[in-house]
């Protein structure tokens, strides 16, 4: 190889711990141990097809062509020294630390250069004696493929490296029966390099969505005994290799689509994406993840992209035994994304149920790839839809519209577009009088194309609840969505919101519990459950839920918002204001957060500060939509219930969203004691019984 030629390589740096001390105390012994240390390392490096670049005193600089080979070599190095040290006196033991990084280097005959070398040289210092430290780049390549546990060390600032780096510790202690032999599949494709991926116990995936079956070139499978009766299934984020940032929409959108498809299976409960997202990049074992999620079966795998070609490897894992009971590899082109999703769902469904599911079969039109462009735009839209900020929802709407332009008969985009408009109105980003009529057009079109569009029925239920105030129709449409997909946690969650507004609290609890069963780790579901208890003035229970959500995500603004309101209701004003200020600082562009803070300031007697925020709300309403409900909230905090009442009547006319819960919101409890409450409740078709 010519000096100065660039290439991607796994760089390993090793260090003999305490060698200088041994040299100072007993130089002959130090030289003896150093020689033995070098023999062991050089033998294993050769075995794993590595190259010794330099020996630097008591350390080695090594190069490998594969991240996996480098990591396996590191494990064997530590195992070899661990075995050697058994029974020896302490002064004769040898302990090494290892750091490994994957990066771009300049390689020559006798040396290598570049940041990759510097990073590897710094990483080893983070490992304990006998330990191995990996960079994020190495972790991404080997997670799920090693018979060892991986632990997130966190971001670390390495000496002379500009940006902090995410680092991991690799536990090299041997694990019994780690390797389970499977048939490896190699497929030769022009311009596409494929690695054999044996099934390994341990590790989780990250980054890409569930892509389990793929398109035209089926590269083989690994069959196994059936799963029997599967009740609860979790689909973990898949490892992505070679995906650029702009391609991440494929992973996230695909996850949502496949979970949605599998959720339609009877007698199978599939956890929603929000419940498994926290395990992205997790080093926990499959057994621990399964127990935490309360599932019997996990699905995981990885996707590899080179140019326009993909290889996907998927596996089904039995949690109790932590064994892979099914695995399959597929290869194909990105132009078949729409077909891919259908085939994936079909393959996994076949394994979970022991038969093919008609609902996920690709049609002849889909197989032709005619909707590929529309599907890609739809996935891009789903990517932004899940982020729920104003900017991201606007981008989602843009992509859903592009999808419809590509294929006017692609039903999923119409349903998704309707719900994106609903969220724009719900979060106060768009006037409901503009959002819902447009959304209704799209939902109607979705049902025309697909009479079982769960997204369309979900939109109709929300529109009936927050815009039309037609409680009977809203309940009917929630039930239709749940009938189509009993595993649709969002339907159970939002249905519980309706039941709370109608003062049917026990029924609301049952629906909230169903949502939590389906998404046990979902922050959104947890907050909804806490909000239900807040509305029912069960503030201690609500606060317990909010504290749990904040522990899971210390930057979750809405959790601080509801926590602050509950604390204000308990007259814990100092704590409440601290929570509301935190919420507002985390989401500075939200008028909802600002109004909550102003309400808390008013209740705390800090009226001048509350009035200042009130003025900002009113000024902003001249330029953009600001819900009258939020302005009424501030007036209530200031004790001006006459002004609050006038704003709420304006909210009735504008059909603003949150008016649905006016009958249970503690903020307006004083107003519900006044005679004019009946007039307001009648205009909203709410129960007139005060809560």
C-alpha positions in Angstrom: 0.0 0.0 0.0 1.3 3.5 -0.9 2.1 5.9 1.9 -0.7 8.4 2.2 -3.5 6.2 0.9 -6.7 6.8 2.8 -8.9 4.0 4.1 -11.4 3.1 6.8 -9.9 0.9 9.5 -10.5 -0.3 13.0 -7.6 1.1 15.2 -6.7 -0.6 18.5 -4.4 0.7 21.1 -3.3 -1.4 24.1 -1.5 -0.5 27.3 0.2 -2.7 29.9 -1.2 -1.3 33.1 1.5 -0.6 35.8 4.5 -1.5 33.6 6.5 1.6 34.7 6.0 0.7 38.4 7.2 -2.9 37.8 10.2 -1.6 35.9 11.1 0.6 38.8 10.8 -2.2 41.3 12.2 -5.2 39.4 13.5 -4.4 35.9 14.4 -8.1 34.9 10.8 -9.2 35.8 9.4 -6.2 33.9 11.3 -7.2 30.7 10.2 -10.9 31.2 6.5 -9.9 31.5 6.8 -7.5 28.6 8.1 -10.2 26.3 5.3 -12.6 27.4 2.8 -9.8 26.9 4.0 -9.2 23.4 3.9 -12.9 22.4 0.2 -13.2 23.5 -0.9 -10.1 21.7 1.0 -10.7 18.5 -0.4 -14.2 18.3 -4.0 -13.1 18.7 -3.6 -10.1 16.3 -2.4 -12.5 13.6 -5.3 -14.9 14.4 -7.8 -12.2 13.9 -6.2 -10.9 10.7 -4.9 -7.7 12.2 -1.6 -5.8 11.7 0.9 -4.6 14.3 1.8 -1.0 13.3 4.0 -0.1 16.2 5.0 -1.2 19.7 5.2 2.0 21.8 7.0 1.0 25.0 4.6 -1.3 26.8 1.7 -0.6 24.3 0.6 -1.8 20.8 -0.8 0.2 17.9 -2.8 -2.2 15.8 -4.9 -2.1 12.6 -7.8 -4.3 11.6 -9.9 -4.4 8.4 -13.1 -5.1 10.4 -14.6 -3.6 13.6 -15.9 -7.0 14.5 -12.6 -8.7 14.2 -10.9 -6.0 16.2 -13.5 -6.3 19.0 -13.3 -10.1 19.0 -9.5 -9.9 19.2 -9.7 -7.5 22.2 -12.0 -10.0 24.0 -9.6 -12.8 23.3 -6.7 -10.7 24.5 -8.4 -10.0 27.8 -9.5 -13.6 28.1 -6.0 -14.9 27.5 -4.5 -12.6 30.1 -7.3 -13.5 32.5 -6.5 -17.2 32.1 -2.8 -16.6 32.4 -3.1 -14.7 35.6 -5.0 -17.4 37.5 -3.0 -18.8 40.4 0.0 -16.3 39.9 1.3 -14.0 42.5 0.1 -10.4 42.1 3.5 -9.0 41.0 3.6 -11.5 38.1 0.1 -10.8 36.7 -0.4 -8.8 33.5 -3.3 -6.5 33.0 -4.0 -4.5 29.8 -6.4 -1.8 28.8 -7.7 -1.6 25.2 -9.3 1.2 23.2 -10.8 0.7 19.7 -12.0 3.3 17.2 -13.2 3.0 13.6 -12.1 5.9 11.5 -10.5 7.3 8.3 -6.7 7.0 8.3 -3.7 7.6 6.1 -1.9 4.3 5.9 1.6 3.4 5.0 3.9 0.4 5.1 5.1 1.1 8.6 2.8 3.7 10.2 -0.7 5.1 10.1 -1.9 8.7 10.7 -5.0 10.6 11.4 -7.6 11.4 14.1 -8.6 7.8 14.2 -5.2 6.9 15.7 -5.4 9.7 18.2 -8.8 8.7 19.4 -7.9 5.1 19.9 -4.9 6.1 21.9 -7.1 8.2 24.2 -9.9 5.7 24.5 -7.9 3.0 26.2 -7.3 5.2 29.2 -11.1 5.2 30.0 -11.0 1.4 30.4 -10.3 -0.3 33.7 -7.4 -2.8 33.9 -8.6 -5.8 32.0 -11.2 -3.6 30.2 -12.1 -2.5 26.7 -13.4 0.9 25.6 -15.2 1.4 22.3 -16.1 4.5 20.3 -19.6 5.0 19.0 -18.4 4.1 15.5 -17.2 0.7 16.7 -20.3 0.1 18.8 -22.6 0.7 15.8 -20.8 -2.0 13.9 -20.7 -4.7 16.6 -23.7 -4.3 18.8 -25.7 -7.5 18.9 -22.8 -9.5 17.4 -20.6 -10.2 20.4 -21.0 -12.6 23.2 -20.4 -9.9 25.8 -22.3 -7.1 27.5 -21.9 -3.5 26.3 -22.4 -0.6 28.7 -22.8 3.0 27.8 -20.1 5.1 29.4 -21.4 8.4 28.1 -19.9 11.3 26.3 -16.3 11.9 27.3 -13.9 14.7 26.3 -10.7 13.1 25.0 -7.4 15.0 25.2 -6.7 16.9 22.0 -10.0 15.8 20.4 -12.3 18.8 19.7 -15.8 17.3 20.3 -16.8 15.0 23.2 -17.3 11.4 22.1 -19.9 8.8 23.1 -18.1 5.9 24.6 -18.9 2.3 25.6 -17.3 -0.3 27.8 -17.2 -3.9 26.5 -17.3 -6.6 29.2 -15.0 -9.4 28.0 -15.8 -11.8 30.7 -16.8 -15.2 29.1 -20.5 -16.1 28.8 -21.5 -19.7 28.6 -23.1 -20.9 25.3 -22.9 -17.5 23.7 -22.5 -18.6 20.1 -25.4 -20.4 18.5 -24.4 -21.9 15.2 -26.5 -20.7 12.2 -26.2 -21.0 8.5 -24.5 -17.9 7.1 -25.6 -16.5 3.7 -23.4 -14.7 1.3 -24.8 -13.0 -1.8 -22.6 -11.6 -4.5 -23.9 -8.4 -5.9 -22.0 -5.9 -8.1 -20.7 -3.0 -6.0 -22.2 -4.3 -2.8 -20.1 -5.8 0.0 -22.0 -8.2 2.3 -20.8 -9.6 5.6 -22.0 -12.8 7.1 -24.1 -12.0 10.1 -24.3 -15.0 12.5 -27.0 -14.9 15.2 -25.6 -14.0 18.5 -27.2 -13.8 21.9 -27.0 -10.4 23.6 -27.0 -6.8 22.5 -29.7 -4.6 21.0 -29.9 -2.7 17.8 -30.3 1.0 17.2 -31.1 3.5 14.6 -33.3 1.9 11.9 -36.8 0.6 12.0 -38.1 -2.8 11.7 -37.2 -4.1 8.3 -37.6 -7.8 8.4 -38.3 -9.0 4.9 -37.1 -7.4 1.7 -37.8 -7.3 -1.9 -36.8 -9.1 -5.0 -33.7 -11.0 -4.1 -34.4 -13.3 -1.2 -31.1 -14.5 0.0 -32.0 -17.4 2.3 -33.4 -18.1 5.7 -32.7 -19.8 9.0 -35.7 -21.7 10.1 -36.5 -22.7 13.6 -39.2 -24.1 15.8 -42.4 -22.1 15.9 -43.2 -19.7 18.6 -46.5 -21.2 19.7 -48.9 -18.7 21.2 -47.3 -15.2 21.3 -49.2 -12.6 23.3 -46.9 -9.6 23.6 -44.2 -8.6 21.1 -41.8 -5.7 21.1 -40.0 -4.5 17.9 -36.6 -3.0 18.8 -35.0 -0.3 16.7 -32.7 -1.9 14.2 -29.0 -1.3 13.8 -28.3 0.8 10.7 -25.0 0.6 8.7 -24.2 3.0 5.9 -27.4 5.1 6.3 -26.9 8.8 5.8 -28.7 11.3 8.0 -31.1 12.2 5.2 -32.0 8.5 5.0 -33.0 8.0 8.6 -36.6 8.7 7.7 -36.6 5.2 6.2 -35.9 3.6 9.6 -38.3 5.6 11.7 -41.1 5.6 9.2 -40.7 1.9 8.6 -40.8 1.1 12.3 -44.2 2.8 12.6 -45.6 1.1 9.6 -44.6 -2.4 10.6 -45.8 -2.0 14.1 -49.1 -0.7 12.8 -49.4 -3.7 10.4 -48.6 -6.3 13.1 -50.9 -4.6 15.6 -53.8 -5.6 13.5 -53.1 -9.3 14.3 -55.6 -10.9 16.7 -54.3 -12.2 20.0 -51.0 -10.4 19.5 -50.1 -7.3 21.3 -47.3 -5.2 19.7 -45.8 -2.5 21.9 -45.8 0.9 20.2 -42.5 2.6 19.1 -42.4 5.1 21.9 -42.1 2.2 24.4 -39.0 0.7 22.7 -37.3 3.9 21.6 -35.4 4.2 24.9 -33.6 0.9 24.1 -32.0 2.5 21.1 -28.3 1.8 21.7 -29.0 0.0 24.9 -26.4 -2.4 26.2 -28.9 -4.4 28.2 -29.4 -8.1 27.4 -32.4 -9.3 25.5 -33.7 -11.0 28.6 -33.5 -7.8 30.7 -35.2 -5.8 27.9 -37.9 -8.4 27.5 -38.6 -8.5 31.3 -38.7 -4.7 31.5 -41.2 -4.5 28.6 -43.2 -7.4 29.9 -43.0 -9.3 26.5 -42.3 -12.9 25.6 -40.9 -12.1 22.2 -38.5 -9.5 20.7 -37.8 -8.7 17.1 -34.4 -7.1 16.3 -31.9 -7.0 13.5 -30.0 -4.6 11.2 -30.0 -3.0 7.8 -27.0 -2.3 5.6 -27.1 0.2 2.7 -24.6 0.6 -0.1 -25.6 3.0 -2.9 -29.1 2.0 -3.8 -28.8 -1.6 -2.5 -30.0 -2.9 0.9 -29.4 -5.9 3.0 -31.6 -6.6 5.9 -31.2 -9.2 8.6 -34.0 -9.8 11.0 -34.4 -12.1 14.0 -37.1 -13.2 16.4 -35.9 -13.8 20.0 -37.6 -15.9 22.7 -37.1 -13.8 25.9 -37.1 -16.7 28.3 -34.3 -18.6 26.7 -32.7 -15.5 24.9 -32.3 -17.7 21.8 -33.0 -16.7 18.2 -35.9 -18.8 17.1 -36.1 -17.4 13.6 -33.7 -15.4 11.4 -33.8 -14.3 7.8 -31.7 -12.2 5.5 -32.9 -10.3 2.4 -31.3 -8.2 -0.3 -32.8 -5.7 -2.7 -33.0 -2.2 -4.0 -34.4 1.0 -2.4 -36.8 1.4 -5.2 -39.0 -1.3 -3.7 -39.6 0.3 -0.3 -43.4 0.0 -0.5 -43.2 -3.7 -1.4 -40.6 -4.1 1.3 -42.8 -3.0 4.1 -45.6 -5.4 3.0 -43.3 -8.4 2.7 -41.7 -7.6 6.0 -45.0 -7.6 7.8 -46.0 -10.8 6.1 -42.9 -12.7 7.0 -42.9 -11.7 10.7 -46.7 -12.3 10.9 -46.2 -15.8 9.4 -43.7 -16.6 12.2 -45.8 -15.1 15.0 -49.0 -16.7 13.9 -47.8 -19.7 12.0 -49.7 -18.6 8.9 -49.7 -15.8 6.3 -51.9 -12.8 7.2 -54.0 -11.6 4.3 -54.1 -8.1 5.6 -50.4 -7.6 4.9 -50.1 -9.2 1.5 -48.7 -7.0 -1.2 -51.1 -6.4 -4.1 -50.1 -6.7 -7.7 -50.1 -2.9 -7.9 -47.9 -2.6 -4.9 -45.5 -5.2 -6.2 -45.1 -3.2 -9.4 -43.5 -0.5 -7.4 -46.0 2.1 -8.7 -46.4 3.7 -5.3 -42.7 3.8 -4.4 -42.3 7.6 -4.7 -45.5 8.2 -2.7 -44.3 5.8 0.0 -40.9 7.4 0.3 -42.5 10.8 0.8 -45.0 9.3 3.3 -42.1 7.9 5.3 -40.4 11.3 5.3 -43.6 12.8 6.6 -43.9 10.2 9.4 -40.3 11.0 10.4 -41.2 14.7 11.1 -44.8 13.9 12.3 -43.4 12.1 15.4 -41.5 15.1 16.6 -44.6 17.2 17.2 -43.0 20.7 17.1 -44.6 23.4 14.8 -41.7 23.3 12.4 -41.7 19.5 12.2 -45.4 19.2 11.8 -45.3 21.7 8.9 -42.6 19.6 7.2 -44.7 16.5 7.8 -47.7 18.1 6.1 -45.5 19.2 3.2 -44.2 15.6 2.6 -47.7 14.0 3.0 -48.9 16.4 0.3 -46.0 15.4 -2.0 -46.9 11.8 -1.4 -50.5 12.5 -2.5 -49.2 14.3 -5.6 -47.1 11.2 -6.4 -50.0 8.8 -6.0 -53.5 10.3 -5.5 -54.8 6.9 -4.5 -52.3 6.3 -1.6 -54.7 6.1 1.4 -52.1 6.3 4.3 -51.0 9.8 3.3 -54.5 11.2 3.5 -55.1 9.8 7.0 -51.7 11.0 8.2 -52.2 14.4 6.7 -55.6 14.7 8.5 -54.0 13.9 11.9 -51.1 16.3 11.3 -53.6 19.1 10.9 -55.4 17.9 14.1 -52.1 18.2 16.0 -51.4 21.6 14.5 -54.7 22.8 16.0 -54.4 20.8 19.2 -51.0 22.4 20.1 -52.3 25.8 19.1 -50.2 26.2 16.0 -53.2 26.6 13.7 -56.7 28.0 14.0 -59.1 25.0 14.5 -61.6 26.6 12.1 -58.9 26.2 9.4 -57.4 22.9 10.4 -60.4 20.6 10.9 -62.4 21.3 7.7 -59.3 20.6 5.7 -58.5 17.6 7.8 -62.1 16.3 7.2 -61.5 16.4 3.5 -58.4 14.2 3.8 -60.0 11.8 6.3 -63.0 11.3 4.0 -60.7 10.6 1.0 -58.7 8.1 3.1 -61.9 6.2 4.0 -63.0 6.2 0.4 -59.7 4.5 -0.6 -59.5 2.3 2.5 -62.7 1.8 4.6 -60.6 0.4 7.5 -58.2 3.4 7.8 -57.6 3.6 11.5 -55.9 6.9 11.2 -59.0 8.4 9.5 -61.3 7.1 12.3 -58.9 8.5 14.8 -59.0 11.9 13.2 -62.8 11.8 13.1 -63.0 10.9 16.8 -60.7 13.8 17.7 -62.6 16.2 15.5 -65.9 15.1 17.0 -64.4 15.6 20.5 -62.5 18.9 20.2 -64.1 20.7 17.4 -67.7 19.5 16.9 -68.3 18.5 20.5 -70.4 15.6 19.3 -69.6 13.2 22.1 -71.6 10.3 20.8 -70.0 10.4 17.3 -66.6 10.8 18.9 -67.1 7.7 21.1 -68.4 5.8 18.1 -65.3 6.6 16.0 -62.9 5.8 18.8 -64.5 2.4 19.1 -64.3 1.9 15.3 -60.5 2.7 15.4 -60.0 0.3 18.3 -62.1 -2.4 16.6 -59.9 -2.2 13.5 -56.7 -2.2 15.6 -57.1 -3.2 19.3 -53.4 -2.5 19.8 -53.7 1.2 18.8 -52.6 2.7 22.1 -53.3 6.3 20.9 -56.9 5.4 20.4 -57.2 4.1 24.0 -55.3 7.1 25.3 -57.5 9.7 23.5 -60.7 7.8 24.3 -59.8 8.1 28.0 -59.5 11.8 27.5 -63.1 11.9 26.1 -64.4 9.8 29.0 -62.8 12.2 31.5 -64.5 15.2 29.9 -67.8 13.3 30.2 -67.2 12.6 33.9 -67.0 8.9 33.3 -63.9 8.5 35.3 -63.9 4.7 36.0 -64.2 4.0 32.3 -61.5 6.5 31.6 -59.2 4.7 34.0 -59.8 1.4 32.2 -58.9 2.9 28.8 -55.8 4.6 30.2 -54.7 1.3 31.7 -55.1 -0.4 28.3 -52.9 2.3 26.7 -50.3 1.8 29.4 -50.3 -2.0 28.9 -49.6 -1.4 25.2 -47.0 1.3 25.8 -45.6 0.7 29.3 -42.7 3.1 28.8 -44.4 5.8 26.7 -43.9 9.2 28.2 -47.0 10.5 26.3 -49.2 7.8 27.7 -47.8 8.4 31.2 -48.5 12.2 31.0 -52.0 11.5 29.7 -52.6 9.2 32.7 -51.3 11.9 35.1 -53.4 14.6 33.4 -56.5 12.4 34.0 -55.7 12.3 37.7 -54.9 16.0 37.8 -58.3 16.7 36.3 -59.9 14.5 38.9 -58.0 16.4 41.6 -55.9 13.4 42.6 -52.8 15.5 42.7 -50.5 13.2 44.7 -51.1 10.4 42.2 -50.6 12.8 39.3 -47.3 14.1 40.8 -46.0 10.5 41.2 -46.6 9.9 37.5 -45.0 13.2 36.5 -41.9 12.6 38.6 -41.5 9.2 37.0 -41.7 10.8 33.5 -39.1 13.4 34.4 -36.7 10.6 35.7 -37.0 8.9 32.3 -36.5 12.2 30.4 -35.2 15.2 32.4 -35.8 17.5 29.4 -39.5 16.5 28.9 -41.1 20.0 29.0 -44.7 18.9 29.2 -44.0 16.8 32.3 -42.7 19.9 34.1 -45.8 21.8 32.9 -48.4 19.4 34.3 -46.3 18.8 37.4 -46.2 22.6 38.0 -49.9 23.0 37.6 -50.6 20.1 40.1 -48.2 21.7 42.6 -49.9 25.1 42.2 -53.3 23.3 43.0 -51.7 22.0 46.2 -50.6 25.6 46.9 -46.9 24.5 46.7 -46.2 27.8 44.9 -42.4 27.8 45.0 -42.2 24.3 43.7 -44.9 24.9 41.1 -43.3 28.0 39.7 -39.9 26.2 39.5 -41.6 23.5 37.5 -43.5 25.9 35.2 -40.4 28.0 34.6 -38.5 24.9 33.7 -41.2 23.9 31.2 -41.1 27.3 29.6 -37.3 27.3 29.3 -37.4 23.9 27.7 -40.0 25.0 25.2 -39.6 28.8 24.8 -41.8 29.0 21.7 -44.9 27.5 23.3 -47.6 29.9 24.4 -49.2 27.0 26.3 -46.1 26.9 28.6 -46.0 30.7 29.0 -49.7 30.8 29.9 -49.2 28.0 32.5 -46.4 30.0 34.1 -48.5 33.2 34.1 -51.3 31.3 35.8 -48.9 30.1 38.5 -47.6 33.6 39.0 -51.1 35.0 39.4 -52.0 32.3 41.9 -48.8 33.0 43.8 -49.6 36.7 44.1 -47.0 37.8 41.6 -49.6 39.7 39.5 -47.3 42.1 37.7 -45.3 39.3 36.2 -48.4 37.4 35.2 -49.9 40.6 33.6 -46.7 41.0 31.6 -47.0 37.5 30.1 -50.7 38.2 29.5 -49.8 41.2 27.4 -47.4 39.2 25.4 -50.1 36.6 24.7 -52.6 39.2 23.5 -50.0 40.9 21.4 -49.0 37.6 19.8 -52.7 36.9 19.0 -52.7 39.8 16.6 -50.1 38.1 14.4 -50.8 34.3 15.0 -53.3 32.0 16.5 -53.3 32.0 20.3 -56.0 30.0 22.0 -58.6 32.1 24.0 -58.4 29.2 26.5 -54.8 30.1 27.4 -55.7 33.8 27.9 -58.6 32.7 30.1 -56.2 30.6 32.1 -54.1 33.6 33.0 -57.2 35.7 33.9 -58.3 32.8 36.2 -54.9 32.9 37.9 -55.3 36.6 38.5 -58.8 36.0 39.9 -60.6 38.0 37.1 -63.3 35.4 36.4 -65.4 37.9 34.4 -62.6 38.4 31.9 -61.9 34.6 31.9 -65.5 33.9 31.1 -65.5 36.3 28.1 -62.4 34.6 26.7 -64.0 31.2 27.2 -67.1 32.3 25.3 -64.8 33.5 22.5 -63.2 30.0 22.7 -66.7 28.5 22.2 -67.2 30.5 19.0 -63.7 29.7 17.7 -64.1 26.0 18.6 -60.7 26.0 20.3 -59.5 22.5 21.4 -59.0 22.5 25.1 -62.5 23.7 25.8 -63.5 20.0 25.9 -62.0 19.7 29.4 -63.4 22.9 30.8 -65.7 20.9 33.0 -62.8 19.2 34.8 -59.9 21.6 34.6 -59.1 22.7 38.2 -58.0 26.1 36.8 -61.6 27.0 36.2 -63.1 25.3 39.3 -64.1 28.7 40.8 -66.0 29.5 37.6 -68.0 26.3 37.7 -69.5 27.4 41.0 -71.1 30.5 39.3 -74.6 30.5 37.8 -73.2 31.4 34.3 -71.3 28.1 34.3 -74.5 26.3 33.1 -74.7 28.7 30.1 -71.1 27.9 29.2 -71.5 24.2 29.7 -74.6 24.2 27.6 -72.9 25.9 24.8 -70.2 23.2 24.9 -72.7 20.3 25.4 -70.8 19.4 28.6 -72.3 17.8 31.7 -73.6 20.7 33.8 -72.7 18.8 37.0 -69.9 20.7 38.6 -66.6 18.8 39.3 
